[in-house]
Every structure is written in structure tokens, then in C-alpha cells.
Amino acid sequence: MTKRAVWFRRDLRLQDNTALAKALEHTKDGDELLLFFHIHPALNESFTARHDYFFQTLASFVEKAEDAGAPVHFITGDTEDAFENLIETAGIDMVYFNRDETGFGYERDKQVEKYVTSLDVDVYHYLDHHIHGADEVKKQDGGFYKVFTPYLKKWKQLPKPAVQKVDDELLKKAAVDERASFKEGESAYADLLEKIEADFGGVGEADAWARLEQFLDADIYDYDERRDFPAVDGTSLMSRYLRTGAISVRSVYHQIHDQVDFRKKTEGVETYISELAWRDFYNMIYHFYPNAHDEEVVEKYQGIPWNNDEDVLERWKEGRTGFPIIDAAMRQLNESGWMHNRLRMAVASFLTKDLLMDWRKGERYFQEKLVDYDPASNIGGWQWAASTGTDPVPYFRVFNPTRQSERFDPHGRFIKEWLPELRDVPKKYIHEPAKMPENEQEKAKCMIGEDYPEPLVDHKRMRERAIQLFKDKS
Ligand SMILES: Cc1cc2nc3c(=O)[nH]c(=O)nc-3n(C[C@H](O)[C@H](O)[C@H](O)COP(=O)(O)OP(=O)(O)OC[C@H]3O[C@@H](n4cnc5c(N)ncnc54)[C@H](O)[C@@H]3O)c2cc1C
């Protein structure tokens, strides 16, 4: 009899889970399977929006696994202690997991593999979080792509990994319930659940599938046209599910091909698939630039003398800059744990080019607030906007926040949704309320400087200063 353990991390689902499917494929009559989750103290020192959301997803997964007859066990403590306890207490012969290719997870996986192997336990790990892993999409000469368009071309040509079917019957038969031996882990899990404060909605495997079906029924066909307008529900909202692994990105990819009617207009579908490729691209970039969390990828832009004014940073964080589209976006982030992509680009550009503040400060703030926080995509997005990353927005093409607002929220519907103080401001002034004459301000019950701030900076002037900063480093 062989006893296998499957380690769940950011792949909180039972369907199309490579490590789980493989462990079951290797299972023979009489073999046993133990599902577990490791509560690492370092991961939970600060409890932010994404912790609330992640542990809600975990709770939903735990329930689902219980219903499927395969309970989740919890281990806790530093990695080596926790794994030693698991292996000794349960008598594990093999550990299975879906590996990380970047950041903390990557380092942890290497440590676990080394340690667990030293205890004479076999380790099997798989690529699962992405359609193509960091080493799969290569140039002719074997190097990796730094520019997205040729990467995408190659990405599209490669055969795609198949859905990993999980045998539910076998799972039920092989799964063990030894939770009574892992009391410490159980109580660490109960403590985590106690800490959850906010409810961001849309949690777990069933919600992920329902949302995907809804998107594929209709919205995907016009995704290319509607995705840039934050007042419209034009995007899939899959990021939180992909982040927690409530759904597999392979399933998303294959479901598109199974369900979408390719006789209809396909630009939306093509654009959507290329967004999934961006996710793989940034994972690859972070893999090959492991310092990108702290350091500009383009070396010559390291050491830019950023502005350190903490008050200015606070005003950006709180959505009090006097630029309505920026403020509405920041309030959406603060209140809902998510921000529309067009606005992530706009607020990141605003922080780095209009306020001349360090992109790392923005990256860290998103880390605190986003429920879909994914280090590779977030660092990629921030370094793109700051013009310091691979294939970034050129430093001389500075976003004009007012033009962005006029173009992508023409009627000010999004602005008014998140900034109630501007509800009665006429359309003519909604993108630049400070231009309202005093009598209009009175009519709109919005006095500039009291109810809504004056613009924090002069965009035209700051644009020139930003360009100069970069020129000085070029
Ligand atoms: C400054 C900045 C920070 C970002 N931080 C994150 C982050 O922490 N986590 C995150 O998942 N995405 C991040 N993005 C990418 C993007 O904004 C979100 O993935 C998207 O808004 C999520 O909403 P959605 O699921 O409706 O996206 P859709 O438009 O429906 O896209 C579908 C999926 O494709 C992927 N995707 C889309 N755009 C990108 C992109 N530019 N880069 C990488 N993957 C993409 C996501 O997985 C997304 O769920 C960031 C972008 C910027 C500019």
C-alpha cells in the first residue's frame, strides 16, 4: 500500500487539477490519498483584503472536498517542521503539488522538495497555474521573449495542455480522514476563519464556473470593444478565480473552444485569449527577472529620484487627487478589492508620471488591496506603466488622465458611481470639476476645495518633468 499526499496551495479546486489528477492516476487498489493545506505563519502576518478573499475561497474548497468524501487536512508551522509532522504522523510515501515558478512560492517549492526528498519521500510536481510555463515559449535561439507580440505569436502556435480529468469515484475511495491527528492544524485553520472580515462575493469553484458560463454566453464576442469602458461589465472578472485556482486556466481556455460559436464575430474571443497569454508572459518575465519585485527590469532606469511626499501618496491611495477618473478608480479598489484594467493603467501612470512617485509604492498598495493580487501580473503592470519594464509604455507617451476619462467614461457614469460628491455635476464638467464656475458648483452641491479637491497637480507640467527624469537616465 502506498500513501500519497496532495498539497493544495493556490489551486483550490477539485476539477482539472494536475497534481490531484496525477496522484489519482498513480493510485492502485488499496493505496491511500490524503489532501492537505499548509498554513505558513509568514503568509498570514498581515491580514489584508486578499487574505479575506483567499481564506473564504479556502473555506469553500474545504466544504466541497468534504462533500466529495475527501476531507482537507491542515498542517501548520515553519515549512520543514510542518512537513516532517505530516510525513511522520500520516506515514506519507509521496507528495504531489502544482509548482510555482516565481517569488516566494518558487523558493518554498525548492526547499520543500529538498527536505521531503531527504526524508526518503518522493516528490512529484507539475505545471498547472499557467497554460504555458516560463520555459515553454522560447525563441529559435532558445532565449526567452522580452516583447509580447512575438511571444504571443509563438504562444498561439504551441499545442495546449489538455484538461486534467479528476476521477471523483476513485478520489472518494482512496481519500482518508485523519484529521483527528492534526489538531494543531485544525485550530490554526479555525483561527484564520475567525480573522476574515470583509466579504467580496464571488467565491469558489461553483461561482467561478457560473461566471465563466455567463461571460462565454454573450460578453466574450464584444470583449474587444467593451473591455476598456469601466462603467460597462465588459470583462470576464475571472482574475480572482484564477488567482485562487478556483478554476483552472486550462479549463477557461478549453471551455472557450467548446462553447464559443466561431461562426460569430471572433475579434472579442481572440483578444480575450491574448489576455490569458499576457498572464503567462508576465509569469515568464518574473521567472527570468526574480528581482523585479524590487528592481526596475531595465537597468538604466534604476535609481530614478522619485518624489517621497507621503501626503501626496495618501491622497492617491484615498482617491482625493482632484482627477475624478483616478479618484473613482481608487475608491473602487478600496471598496471592492478589484479595479478595472484600463484604470489600473491610468492610476499607475498617474502615480508614476503625474506624481513622480516610486512604482514600488503603488505595487505594494495594490498588493494590500487587490483580491486578485498576483505578483507577476502586478509587477508586470506596474513596470509597464512606469516605463521601467520589458515592453513597457514608452516614457514619452504619458497618459493624460482627463483624456482617458473623456474617452473611456464619456458620460461620467463610472465616476458618479464611485464619487457620490460629483453626482449632480453636469456632464460638461464631470471630467474636470474644478472648471465649474461658482454658481454651477452651488447648483451641483459640490464646492471645489470643500466637497471635492482641486487637482493635485498640473498634468502638462508634470508630464514634462516625468519625460525629463527619464531622458536624464537614458
Ligand atoms: C498596474 C497593473 C496591475 C495589475 N495587477 C494585477 C494583479 O495583481 N493580478 C491580476 O490578475 N491582474 C493584474 N493586472 C492585469 C489586469 O488588470 C487584471 O487581470 C484584470 O483587470 C482582471 O479583470 P478580469 O478578470 O475581468 O480581466 P479580463 O479582461 O476579463 O481578462 C481575463 C484574464 O486575463 C488575464 N489578464 C488580463 N489582462 C492582463 C494583464 N494585463 N496582465 C496579466 N494578465 C492579464 C487575467 O487573468 C484576467 O482575469 C494588472 C494590470 C495593471 C496595469
The ligand as an SDF file (V2000), in Angstrom:
LIG
                    3D

 53 58  0  0  0  0  0  0  0  0999 V2000
   -0.8110   48.2360  -12.7790 C   0  0  0  0  0  0  0  0  0  0  0  0
   -1.4970   46.9110  -13.0410 C   0  0  0  0  0  0  0  0  0  0  0  0
   -1.5770   45.9610  -12.0340 C   0  0  0  0  0  0  0  0  0  0  0  0
   -2.2010   44.7220  -12.2560 C   0  0  0  0  0  0  0  0  0  0  0  0
   -2.2560   43.8090  -11.2210 N   0  0  0  0  0  0  0  0  0  0  0  0
   -2.8230   42.6040  -11.4500 C   0  0  0  0  0  0  0  0  0  0  0  0
   -2.8700   41.6320  -10.4090 C   0  0  0  0  0  0  0  0  0  0  0  0
   -2.3560   41.8310   -9.2900 O   0  0  0  0  0  0  0  0  0  0  0  0
   -3.4960   40.4490  -10.6550 N   0  0  0  0  0  0  0  0  0  0  0  0
   -4.0560   40.1850  -11.8790 C   0  0  0  0  0  0  0  0  0  0  0  0
   -4.6190   39.0900  -12.0530 O   0  0  0  0  0  0  0  0  0  0  0  0
   -4.0010   41.0670  -12.8780 N   0  0  0  0  0  0  0  0  0  0  0  0
   -3.4210   42.2790  -12.7060 C   0  0  0  0  0  0  0  0  0  0  0  0
   -3.3960   43.1910  -13.7260 N   0  0  0  0  0  0  0  0  0  0  0  0
   -3.9320   42.8110  -15.0430 C   0  0  0  0  0  0  0  0  0  0  0  0
   -5.4310   43.1370  -15.2600 C   0  0  0  0  0  0  0  0  0  0  0  0
   -5.7060   44.4570  -14.8870 O   0  0  0  0  0  0  0  0  0  0  0  0
   -6.3820   42.2040  -14.4960 C   0  0  0  0  0  0  0  0  0  0  0  0
   -6.0170   40.8520  -14.7320 O   0  0  0  0  0  0  0  0  0  0  0  0
   -7.8200   42.3710  -14.9360 C   0  0  0  0  0  0  0  0  0  0  0  0
   -8.2390   43.6990  -14.7270 O   0  0  0  0  0  0  0  0  0  0  0  0
   -8.7120   41.4140  -14.1610 C   0  0  0  0  0  0  0  0  0  0  0  0
  -10.0600   41.5710  -14.5010 O   0  0  0  0  0  0  0  0  0  0  0  0
  -10.7950   40.5000  -15.4140 P   0  0  0  0  0  0  0  0  0  0  0  0
  -10.6190   39.1400  -14.8620 O   0  0  0  0  0  0  0  0  0  0  0  0
  -12.1890   40.9840  -15.6420 O   0  0  0  0  0  0  0  0  0  0  0  0
   -9.9630   40.6050  -16.7630 O   0  0  0  0  0  0  0  0  0  0  0  0
  -10.2650   40.2140  -18.2920 P   0  0  0  0  0  0  0  0  0  0  0  0
  -10.0990   41.4410  -19.0950 O   0  0  0  0  0  0  0  0  0  0  0  0
  -11.5680   39.5020  -18.3860 O   0  0  0  0  0  0  0  0  0  0  0  0
   -9.0730   39.2520  -18.6470 O   0  0  0  0  0  0  0  0  0  0  0  0
   -9.1140   37.8320  -18.4540 C   0  0  0  0  0  0  0  0  0  0  0  0
   -7.9360   37.3570  -17.6810 C   0  0  0  0  0  0  0  0  0  0  0  0
   -6.7450   37.5810  -18.4120 O   0  0  0  0  0  0  0  0  0  0  0  0
   -5.6860   37.9160  -17.5170 C   0  0  0  0  0  0  0  0  0  0  0  0
   -5.2150   39.2780  -17.8190 N   0  0  0  0  0  0  0  0  0  0  0  0
   -5.9150   40.2860  -18.3840 C   0  0  0  0  0  0  0  0  0  0  0  0
   -5.1330   41.3620  -18.5510 N   0  0  0  0  0  0  0  0  0  0  0  0
   -3.9220   41.0430  -18.0710 C   0  0  0  0  0  0  0  0  0  0  0  0
   -2.6850   41.7340  -17.9620 C   0  0  0  0  0  0  0  0  0  0  0  0
   -2.5300   42.9910  -18.3990 N   0  0  0  0  0  0  0  0  0  0  0  0
   -1.6550   41.0870  -17.3810 N   0  0  0  0  0  0  0  0  0  0  0  0
   -1.7660   39.8240  -16.9450 C   0  0  0  0  0  0  0  0  0  0  0  0
   -2.9110   39.1130  -17.0310 N   0  0  0  0  0  0  0  0  0  0  0  0
   -3.9640   39.7120  -17.5880 C   0  0  0  0  0  0  0  0  0  0  0  0
   -6.2650   37.8730  -16.1190 C   0  0  0  0  0  0  0  0  0  0  0  0
   -6.0010   36.6120  -15.5740 O   0  0  0  0  0  0  0  0  0  0  0  0
   -7.7440   38.0700  -16.3600 C   0  0  0  0  0  0  0  0  0  0  0  0
   -8.5430   37.5180  -15.3550 O   0  0  0  0  0  0  0  0  0  0  0  0
   -2.7640   44.4480  -13.5240 C   0  0  0  0  0  0  0  0  0  0  0  0
   -2.6890   45.4080  -14.5350 C   0  0  0  0  0  0  0  0  0  0  0  0
   -2.0640   46.6270  -14.3080 C   0  0  0  0  0  0  0  0  0  0  0  0
   -1.9900   47.6360  -15.4250 C   0  0  0  0  0  0  0  0  0  0  0  0
  1  2  1  0
  2  3  1  0
  2 52  2  0
  3  4  2  0
  4  5  1  0
  4 50  1  0
  5  6  2  0
  6  7  1  0
  6 13  1  0
  7  8  2  0
  7  9  1  0
  9 10  1  0
 10 11  2  0
 10 12  1  0
 12 13  2  0
 13 14  1  0
 14 15  1  0
 14 50  1  0
 15 16  1  0
 16 17  1  0
 16 18  1  0
 18 19  1  0
 18 20  1  0
 20 21  1  0
 20 22  1  0
 22 23  1  0
 23 24  1  0
 24 25  2  0
 24 26  1  0
 24 27  1  0
 27 28  1  0
 28 29  2  0
 28 30  1  0
 28 31  1  0
 31 32  1  0
 32 33  1  0
 33 34  1  0
 33 48  1  0
 34 35  1  0
 35 36  1  0
 35 46  1  0
 36 37  1  0
 36 45  1  0
 37 38  2  0
 38 39  1  0
 39 40  1  0
 39 45  2  0
 40 41  1  0
 40 42  2  0
 42 43  1  0
 43 44  2  0
 44 45  1  0
 46 47  1  0
 46 48  1  0
 48 49  1  0
 50 51  2  0
 51 52  1  0
 52 53  1  0
M  END
$$$$
